[in-house]
Amino acid sequence: MNHPAKPLLSRVADSAYWMARYIERAENVARFTAVNFHLILDLPSEPASQWQALVETTGDARAFRERYGEATAENAIQFLAFDRDNRNSIASCLYAARENARSMRDTISSEMWQQANRMYLEFSSSRPDRAPDALAEFFRRVRVACHLFDGITDGTMSHNEPWHFLRLGRNLERADKTTRILDVKYFMLLPSVSEVGTPYDDIQWSALLKSVSGFEMYRKRYGRVAPECVVEFMLRDSEFPRAVRYCIGAADSSLHIITGTPPGSFSRSSERRLGLLRSELDYTQTAAVLASGLHEFLDGLEARMNAGDQCILGDFFTLPQAETAPATSPRP
């Protein structure tokens, strides 16, 4: 990375990284919400805990409680999908993704910009009928649109440094959301000892897998749904693209391509952070994680991913002090 061009490269890298994270975040919220919505229809009652758990998965439970109080289906869907005051809602994420895409139009393909703009215009201002079928179709269209953006990106953009920043952001966002949904849902389901092995239990665990679009791939590998295998698959699978281990490995690979540092070594703090995470997931055994406490492990994993994100900010997106004004604006 040449120092004279660093202000431009920092801006492009920052926009690429966050555009990818916001697109992935919108797709994740749409998928989690749709799966939860269908799960409720299959349950004998509609427990508020299901919607509360979904809000907690996003990490915005406090903001939700302050503004909405009870986690009903209507409140949760409004907060997660349409609330522009919630920076992590689908509407807010698509707006932020479009603005980041706008700032790097000279770097991305015209098809990428058109799709980012189209998603914002189609979904951010729309208020679909709140009937179950209409909501299900809305979330399906959001997911398909985000998948289309990813496909357009990989098929029309040179796989150069900006593309690797996109890939880095996408995979770190996926890893974060997988750990959160596993943490919240696993401990909701585990206490139901009386229902273990029942159709009700199978529905719940299947919904957890569907929350990461992993049900079919899990069944091909393990067959019957079992809690320990679900954790192994979501946490440590090396082939499923939403498993935490796969995502961290892909992010680490892109980071080394960006820096030019040989794999297995590091020259920056972000490389060291992701390398340690990758090694931990490569060598940690699921049985040991469950024995010592899954929540504690995932909580620590999320903290280390956040630390890695801060290191990426410092390594690539923040200019040296001499090149910046004393006051800096917050990230998007």
C-alpha positions in Angstrom: 0.0 0.0 0.0 1.7 3.2 -1.2 1.6 6.0 1.4 0.9 8.9 -1.0 -2.3 7.2 -2.0 -3.3 6.2 1.5 -6.2 8.8 2.1 -7.9 7.5 -1.1 -7.2 3.8 -0.3 -8.3 4.2 3.3 -11.6 5.7 2.1 -12.2 3.0 -0.5 -11.2 0.2 1.9 -13.5 1.6 4.7 -16.5 1.9 2.3 -15.9 -1.5 0.9 -15.6 -3.1 4.3 -18.7 -1.5 5.7 -20.8 -1.9 2.6 -20.3 -5.6 2.8 -21.1 -5.7 6.5 -24.3 -3.8 6.1 -25.5 -5.9 3.2 -24.7 -9.1 5.2 -26.4 -7.6 8.3 -29.6 -6.8 6.4 -29.7 -10.4 4.9 -29.1 -11.9 8.3 -31.8 -9.9 10.0 -34.3 -10.8 7.2 -33.4 -14.5 7.5 -33.5 -14.7 11.3 -36.8 -12.8 11.4 -38.4 -15.0 8.7 -37.2 -18.2 10.4 -38.5 -17.0 13.8 -41.8 -16.0 12.2 -42.3 -19.5 10.7 -41.2 -21.2 13.9 -43.9 -19.3 15.8 -46.5 -20.7 13.5 -45.4 -24.3 14.2 -45.4 -23.8 18.0 -48.4 -24.5 20.2 -48.3 -20.9 21.5 -46.5 -17.7 20.7 -44.1 -17.2 23.6 -42.7 -13.7 23.8 -39.3 -15.2 24.7 -38.9 -16.2 21.0 -39.1 -12.6 19.9 -37.0 -11.4 22.8 -34.3 -13.9 21.9 -34.3 -12.6 18.3 -33.9 -9.0 19.5 -31.0 -10.1 21.8 -29.3 -11.8 18.8 -28.8 -8.4 17.2 -27.2 -6.9 20.3 -29.8 -4.2 20.6 -32.0 -5.5 23.4 -31.5 -2.4 25.6 -32.5 0.1 22.9 -35.5 -2.1 22.1 -36.7 -2.2 25.7 -36.3 1.6 26.1 -38.5 2.3 23.0 -40.9 -0.6 22.7 -41.0 -2.5 26.0 -42.5 -5.9 25.4 -41.1 -8.1 22.7 -44.3 -8.8 20.7 -44.2 -10.0 17.1 -45.4 -6.5 15.9 -42.9 -4.6 18.0 -39.9 -6.9 17.1 -40.6 -6.8 13.4 -41.0 -3.1 13.3 -37.8 -2.6 15.2 -35.8 -5.1 13.2 -37.1 -4.4 9.7 -38.4 -0.9 9.4 -37.2 1.3 12.3 -34.9 3.9 10.8 -33.9 5.0 14.3 -32.5 1.5 14.8 -29.1 1.6 13.0 -29.2 -2.2 12.6 -32.6 -2.5 11.1 -33.0 -3.7 7.5 -34.0 -0.2 6.4 -31.0 1.4 8.1 -28.5 -1.2 6.8 -29.7 -0.9 3.2 -29.4 2.9 3.4 -25.9 2.7 4.9 -24.8 0.1 2.3 -26.1 2.4 -0.5 -24.3 5.4 0.8 -21.0 3.4 1.1 -21.5 2.2 -2.5 -22.1 5.7 -3.6 -18.8 6.9 -2.1 -16.9 4.3 -4.2 -18.8 4.2 -7.5 -15.5 4.6 -9.3 -14.2 1.4 -7.8 -17.3 -1.0 -8.0 -19.1 -2.1 -11.1 -22.1 -0.3 -12.3 -24.2 -3.4 -11.7 -23.2 -3.4 -8.1 -24.2 0.2 -7.7 -27.5 -0.4 -9.4 -28.3 -3.3 -7.2 -27.4 -1.5 -4.0 -29.5 1.5 -5.0 -32.4 -0.8 -6.1 -32.4 -2.6 -2.8 -32.6 0.7 -0.9 -35.4 2.1 -3.0 -37.4 -1.1 -2.9 -37.2 -2.1 0.7 -36.2 0.9 2.9 -39.4 2.9 2.3 -41.9 0.1 1.7 -44.3 -1.0 4.4 -45.8 -4.3 3.4 -49.0 -5.7 4.6 -48.5 -7.1 8.1 -50.3 -10.3 7.1 -48.1 -13.4 7.6 -47.9 -14.3 3.9 -47.0 -10.7 3.0 -44.3 -10.4 5.6 -42.8 -13.8 4.7 -42.6 -12.6 1.1 -41.0 -9.3 2.1 -38.2 -11.1 4.0 -37.7 -13.6 1.2 -37.3 -10.7 -1.3 -34.7 -9.0 1.0 -32.7 -12.2 1.2 -32.8 -12.8 -2.5 -31.8 -9.2 -3.2 -28.8 -9.4 -0.8 -27.7 -12.7 -2.3 -28.0 -11.2 -5.8 -25.7 -8.3 -4.7 -23.1 -10.8 -3.4 -23.3 -12.7 -6.7 -23.0 -9.6 -8.8 -20.1 -8.5 -6.7 -18.1 -11.7 -7.1 -19.0 -11.9 -10.8 -18.4 -8.3 -11.9 -15.7 -6.8 -9.7 -12.0 -7.5 -10.0 -10.8 -9.7 -7.1 -8.3 -7.1 -6.1 -7.7 -5.2 -2.8 -11.1 -3.5 -2.5 -12.8 -6.9 -3.2 -10.8 -8.5 -0.4 -12.0 -5.7 1.9 -15.5 -6.6 0.9 -14.9 -10.3 1.6 -13.2 -9.4 4.9 -16.2 -7.4 6.1 -18.8 -10.0 4.8 -17.1 -12.9 6.6 -16.6 -11.1 9.9 -20.2 -10.0 9.9 -21.3 -13.6 9.2 -19.1 -15.0 12.0 -20.5 -12.5 14.5 -24.1 -13.2 13.7 -23.6 -17.0 13.8 -22.1 -16.8 17.3 -24.9 -14.6 18.5 -27.7 -16.8 17.2 -26.0 -19.9 18.5 -25.5 -18.3 21.9 -29.0 -17.1 22.4 -30.9 -20.0 20.8 -28.8 -22.8 22.3 -29.5 -21.7 25.8 -33.2 -21.2 25.1 -33.5 -24.8 23.9 -31.2 -26.6 26.2 -33.3 -26.4 29.4 -36.3 -28.2 27.7 -35.3 -31.6 29.1 -38.8 -33.0 29.0 -39.1 -32.3 25.3 -35.8 -33.8 24.2 -36.3 -36.1 21.2 -39.9 -35.0 20.7 -41.2 -33.4 17.4 -41.3 -30.1 19.2 -37.6 -30.4 20.1 -36.8 -31.2 16.5 -38.7 -28.2 15.2 -36.7 -25.9 17.5 -33.3 -27.2 16.7 -34.1 -27.3 13.0 -35.1 -23.6 13.2 -31.8 -22.9 14.7 -30.0 -24.5 11.7 -32.4 -22.7 9.3 -31.4 -19.4 11.0 -28.0 -19.8 9.4 -29.4 -21.4 6.2 -27.7 -24.6 7.2 -30.4 -27.2 7.7 -29.9 -29.2 4.5 -26.1 -29.1 4.7 -26.2 -30.2 8.3 -28.5 -33.2 7.5 -26.1 -34.3 4.7 -23.2 -34.4 7.2 -24.8 -35.6 10.4 -28.3 -36.9 9.7 -30.4 -36.6 12.8 -30.5 -33.2 14.6 -28.6 -33.4 17.9 -27.5 -30.4 20.0 -23.8 -31.3 20.2 -23.6 -31.8 16.4 -25.4 -28.5 15.8 -22.8 -26.7 17.8 -20.0 -28.5 16.0 -21.5 -27.6 12.7 -22.2 -24.0 13.3 -19.0 -23.3 15.2 -16.2 -25.5 13.7 -17.2 -26.8 10.3 -14.5 -26.0 7.8 -16.7 -26.2 4.6 -20.1 -24.6 5.5 -19.8 -20.9 4.5 -21.7 -19.6 7.6 -19.8 -21.6 10.2 -17.7 -19.4 12.4 -14.5 -21.4 11.6 -15.0 -21.1 7.9 -15.8 -17.3 8.1 -12.7 -16.5 10.2 -10.5 -18.6 7.9 -11.8 -16.7 4.8 -11.4 -13.3 6.5 -7.9 -14.2 7.6 -7.0 -15.3 4.1 -8.2 -12.0 2.6 -6.4 -10.0 5.2 -3.1 -11.7 4.3 -3.7 -11.1 0.6 -4.3 -7.4 1.4 -1.1 -7.0 3.4 1.0 -9.4 1.4 2.2 -11.0 4.6 2.8 -14.8 4.2 0.1 -17.0 5.8 1.0 -18.1 9.3 2.8 -14.9 10.1 1.8 -11.3 10.8 3.0 -7.8 10.4 -0.1 -5.9 11.8 -2.2 -6.3 14.9 -5.3 -7.2 12.9 -3.4 -10.2 11.3 -2.3 -11.3 14.8 -5.9 -11.1 16.1 -7.5 -13.1 13.3 -4.6 -15.6 13.3 -5.1 -16.3 16.9 -8.9 -16.7 16.4 -8.3 -19.0 13.4 -5.9 -21.2 15.4 -8.3 -21.4 18.4 -11.2 -22.6 16.2 -8.9 -25.0 14.3 -7.8 -26.7 17.5 -10.6 -26.3 20.0 -12.8 -29.4 20.5 -16.5 -28.9 20.7 -16.8 -31.4 23.6 -14.4 -29.3 25.6 -16.2 -26.1 24.8 -19.5 -27.6 26.0 -18.0 -28.9 29.1 -16.4 -25.6 30.1 -19.4 -23.5 29.0 -20.6 -22.6 25.6 -21.9 -19.2 26.5 -18.5 -18.2 28.1 -16.7 -19.4 25.0 -19.0 -17.6 22.6 -18.9 -14.4 24.7 -15.1 -14.5 24.6 -15.2 -15.2 20.9 -17.4 -12.2 20.2 -15.2 -10.0 22.3 -12.1 -11.1 20.3 -13.9 -10.5 17.0 -14.8 -7.0 18.1 -11.1 -6.5 19.1 -10.1 -7.7 15.6 -12.6 -5.2 14.0 -11.0 -2.4 16.1 -7.5 -3.5 14.9 -8.7 -3.5 11.3 -9.9 0.1 11.9 -6.6 1.1 13.2 -4.5 -0.7 10.6 -6.3 0.4 7.5 -9.0 3.0 8.0 -7.5 5.5 10.4 -4.9 7.9 9.0 -1.8 8.6 11.0 -2.3 11.4 13.5 -0.2 13.9 11.5 -2.5 13.4 8.5 -5.8 13.9 10.3 -7.6 16.8 12.0 -7.8 16.6 15.8 -11.5 15.7 15.7 -12.6 12.6 13.9 -16.1 11.6 12.8 -17.6 8.3 13.9 -17.7 5.3 11.5 -20.9 4.7 9.5 
